[in-house]
């Protein structure tokens, strides 16, 4: 059974995913990094500028089909993976548990400000907040468990997810 992490930009999916994988001796896969590797782009901003968001979403669908076949793997998804329900359905069809890492928008913007990762959909605070509000019900409805990440360390979040996973 795999662990799938979803959430908005800055929610810590990759950092938490690596911690979970290490603690559980699972493999770790980061969808955005794999897509960049497959497409040959240096970062998501370059991919968006040259090919647009549609290439990213198509790549996510194809990659989810590959990753869903793995076992004992933690997958950190891109923030927009919930825009295509087929991706989450593909994971769940193969017995994956989907965890939504939730935080208020204000906390996520602080995380993003301290990170140098180029984020093509975070052009302005207003546009990013609108995107967050649009995706929020998708994250909640498509996940199996919501994990509030406020005032928790990476270790605490990882331990909470592992505890839930082990009780299933």
Buried (B, 14 or more C-beta within 10 A) or exposed (E): EBBBBBBBBBBBBBBBBBBBBEBBEBBBBBBBEBBBEEBEBEBBBBBBEEBEBEBBBEBBEEBBBEBBEBEEBBBBBBBBBBBBEEBBEBBBEBEBBBBBBBBEBEBBBEBBEEEEEEBBBBEEEEEBBEBBEEBBEBBEEBBBEBBEBEEBEBEBBBBBBBEBBEEE
